């Protein structure tokens, strides 16, 4: 592959990740609405458990989207580093992300610690709304 093809694959991956991420954030909004509804209606344990499982699935999908993005960025840097001649922008990209080996999906709960902390806060907020007393 040449530099243009690698960057085209990166662009396609970023678009797909953004679309999936938008879906995750919409369904996250639904989970927040469900958590608020449970709290106002004082629902039973079965409903609380189902909404908790639903919310946990959304959080895990959010972590997956984050790790896919991180893998995409790191793998692009690795692929660019394997080329002989790079433009200045691509060289800056490689310098920023490094030239480590291709990651093979081992960053599911790793990668960007800021995003992991963000999803942990989301989990605390949702489960706090579901399980705490009004």
Helices and strands as residue ranges (DSSP letters): H 3-41, H 45-81, H 88-97, H 113-131
